[in-house]
Amino acid sequence: MRSKPHGKGTIEKEILRKGHFDGPDDAVDVSDGPEDSIHLIIVSRKFDGRRLKEKNDMIWSQLMQFLAANEWGKVSLSVGASPEEIKAS
C-alpha cells in the first residue's frame, strides 16, 4: 500500500498531466480497477495518427520513468485515444 495521503491513482494522473500529456486539450482519467489496481484513459491530440503500440509506448514511458515499480504496477488498463477517435466511436 502507498503511504502517501493521495487517492487511488492520483500520483499517476499527476505524472501524466505534468509530463507528456500537459496540453490544454489533453484529458487524463483515472478510475478504480479490480482490487488495488487502476485504469487510465488519456485523450490527447498527441495520439493523432499513431498506432496502438505507439500510444501504449507513449503512456508507459511516462509511467515507468517517473513512478516506482510498485506504483506503475498497479495500472491494469491504459487506453490512449485522440479526440477524433472518441468522436467516431
Secondary structure, DSSP 8 states (H G I E B T S, - for coil): ---SS--TTHHHHHHHHHTT--STT-EEEEEE-STT-EEEEEE-GGGTT--HHHHHHHHHHHHHHHS-HHHHTTEEEEEEE-HHHHHH-
